[in-house]
Amino acid sequence: MTVRVALDYYRVLMLSARADEHQIEQAYQERIDLKPGERSWLLGFSPEAVGSRAQLIQEAAAVLLNPETRRNYDEHLTPADPTLMVEDSLLPGVLCLHCESGEYQAALDLAQAMLDQGHPARSDAILSRAIGRLELGREAWQQGSYEEAARSLQAGLAELEEYQAFPQMQAEIRVDLGKLRPYRILQLLSHESDSETSKGSLGDPALVRQQGLTLLKAMLDERRGIEGTGQDGSGLSTEDFLRFIQRVRRQLTLKEQQELFEREAERPSMVAVYLAVQVLLAAGYLDNRPALVRRARGHLARLAQRQDVHLEQAICSLLLGRTEEALEHLQSAQEEEALQFIEEHSTGSPDQLPGLCRFTEKWFEVEVFPEFRGLETAQATLQAYFDNPQVQAYLDEMPSREDPPEGIPGMLSPQSPSPPQPHLPVMVGSRMTEQTQELNRPPGTLQRGGTLSPPAMDTPRMADLPVYPGANGLEGSPYSDRNEIPPARNRASYDSEGHRRNRSGPRRNRSRAGGGDPYRPAIPAVVRLAGVVSIGIISLIVIWQMLRGLFTPPPAPPIEQPQVQLDQPPVAISDPAQPEPTPPPEPELTGPLAEWQGVQQVRVISNDGINIRQQPSLTGAIVGAAPRQALLRVVEVQAGEGQVPVWLRIERDGAPGGWIAAQSGTTRLVERP
């Protein structure tokens, strides 16, 4: 019984129809002689499938090497739809050839037909479908269609589990699905509701975002938190995962982040606690809800036992109307740049309150709001916040003295304090620089992509944040003014002494019983008297020390003993008869290394693009690929060996950095632009 299959003799030998006799003979030898280790995927097929594959290769070579039979074959060959009639027993060999030549869809179709007809080569058909699903998924991965890739891989895994076949292939697919999950999360969460293309490919935007959040929560559960050590299958280290979380944050709304990070803070997680603080402060400030600010204050009180968060505590106290407490936190802060900004904007004021108010507005605008989806351009002022009746009512009813905020499960207890650390992680700050690389790409010959570049990870801190673009597009400090002073309607107003004015009139603060500044509690007379006495005692001690220094003669300088070395003269005397040896000249670079030394940019000229590797070797994992004509910046040149005489370390905007081969054998892969 013969069957028509989508194959022809030229494709069997992987040749074009214009191949000459020498090329046909060479292709035949390469295809028929399998060396150990080559085409290892063939080991999964049955001996009958491998034997029928060899028989088809021999038939193709016999027909094409004979001029008369080749002419007759070419006359009946249909270029638009080349097919071949083969015996039913040779179908397993056709499956091998389809997989080997990359015709995975043809392998899927033929394998399904064989399973439907009950073909004896059932195991070969199952394996062919698994290979097809795996490789089609990887191709979709390379093209950025992450959900399509996931569907293909999941279908292949489901078939193998159904037939309970090829456990090693199942494990390989699971590895790919684990590494693919971060890509899927980013794509699903960045899904735009107004994108018609996205609607057609991914479905309803609300359901798509919910699917992304579900995958993210499952990933966090498997890792046992942001800083957890659990295995989620992604292959991301703790540092890489923190980078991933930073990218995910910008795709989440304020409400989504509040639900996620307050949940994560209970594991416990110091990073999640700080992220929850930013979320609560942003929500409380924008929605005029001081109760959320008070919750953030409770988180910071526990976080302060290990980290320096005085600046954030000062902001919390300011938003709660506790100006004296805010200024006390400010005195303990160690952020030089922020303190300088506050000092500059407090000129003419008896304290730093005006500068702290201006800094708070700037902090929200530059560092906090851009980290939430939909709030990138949000603006709010302290004037509008304090003028809100809901805020005024809450602050008036808030007790003047409060018990310490309740602890966070798993955080340090008050009985076990530890010295606070000076820094929190850069990752939790505001905008991350765009030199982050991509995540891990799928393994194998089709592997592309890269890994997220690791950050310096401690715990979140404002002071270590990168610079941000100002209003004129130039890079500047996150604490610098954009265009001097913004319009008055966007700023809190202050009186002649630098104190904040409230347009709705003076507010009563139930925390004090006197008049004056509504934010400043009165200082008790006992405290003032104790301060005067202390200053007097300190002054007497200083005067006594000065008088003592005037009447005490200075000590005599010590007599310096001469140091003499008898075994060698103090000055080296050169012998004129023996001139000093000149250092040998540095060896002059020659060969391929000299050709590429000093090159700053290269352009890819290889038709198949060029792989980017993690390390300069042929065995280094592939982290990405640069297509033909891509312009790359060279930052380092290193000598290679064998078929790769020179390795170039490159960087490119929007693509992972790494190493590329300048040439492979005698084939040039890149050129100077």
Number of C-alpha atoms within 10 A of each C-alpha: 7 12 12 12 15 16 19 19 25 18 17 23 26 16 14 12 12 8 12 12 14 10 13 21 16 11 18 20 14 12 16 15 10 11 9 7 8 10 10 10 13 15 11 15 20 14 13 16 23 20 13 21 22 20 14 20 22 18 12 20 21 16 16 24 15 11 11 11 13 16 13 12 15 13 9 9 15 11 10 6 9 15 15 14 13 16 12 13 17 21 26 30 23 25 28 23 27 23 21 16 12 14 17 23 16 20 27 22 15 22 27 17 13 19 16 10 10 10 17 12 19 17 18 24 26 23 25 27 26 28 22 26 27 25 25 20 28 29 19 17 25 19 12 14 17 24 21 20 26 24 15 21 27 18 17 24 22 14 17 19 13 9 10 10 15 15 12 9 18 20 12 14 23 16 16 23 22 18 20 24 21 24 21 24 23 22 21 25 24 18 20 16 14 9 10 10 10 16 15 9 11 15 14 13 19 13 12 22 22 13 15 21 20 13 17 21 15 13 22 19 17 15 19 18 21 24 19 16 12 14 16 17 17 20 15 20 15 17 19 20 23 24 24 22 17 19 17 22 20 23 22 20 16 22 13 15 23 19 12 18 21 20 17 23 23 16 20 20 24 25 25 24 27 27 24 25 26 26 28 27 27 23 19 21 24 17 15 22 20 26 17 19 26 19 18 26 24 19 24 24 19 22 22 19 19 20 21 23 28 22 25 26 25 26 26 27 21 22 26 24 22 21 22 16 16 24 22 14 18 24 13 13 19 16 19 10 14 23 20 13 17 22 17 13 19 21 14 12 17 11 15 23 24 26 21 26 25 20 22 22 19 20 19 21 20 23 20 21 24 18 27 21 19 14 16 14 9 14 14 16 20 20 19 18 21 21 15 15 12 14 22 20 12 15 23 16 11 17 12 13 7 7 6 11 15 11 15 20 12 12 19 16 12 12 6 7 12 12 10 13 14 16 20 24 20 24 28 29 23 26 20 19 11 8 15 22 22 20 26 24 23 27 16 11 9 16 20 27 24 25 21 21 16 18 17 11 17 18 22 25 24 22 19 16 20 17 18 20 13 16 11 9 9 11 12 16 17 24 21 16 16 17 10 7 9 10 8 8 10 15 17 20 17 15 11 9 13 19 19 18 15 16 12 10 8 13 14 16 23 15 19 14 10 13 12 9 15 19 20 17 19 14 9 8 9 8 9 10 10 10 11 10 11 10 10 10 10 10 11 10 10 10 11 10 10 10 10 10 11 9 8 8 8 8 6 6 6 6 6 6 6 6 6 9 8 7 6 8 9 9 6 7 7 9 8 7 6 7 8 9 6 6 6 6 6 6 6 6 10 9 9 15 17 14 11 21 16 12 17 15 16 21 18 22 18 17 10 12 16 21 20 28 25 19 16 21 15 15 9 12 20 27 27 27 24 22 15 16 16 15 21 22 17 22 16 16 21 15 14 18 10 9 13 20 18 24 23 24 21 21 20 15 13 11 19 27 29 25 26 28 24 24 19 13 11 9 11 13 21 23 17 13 12
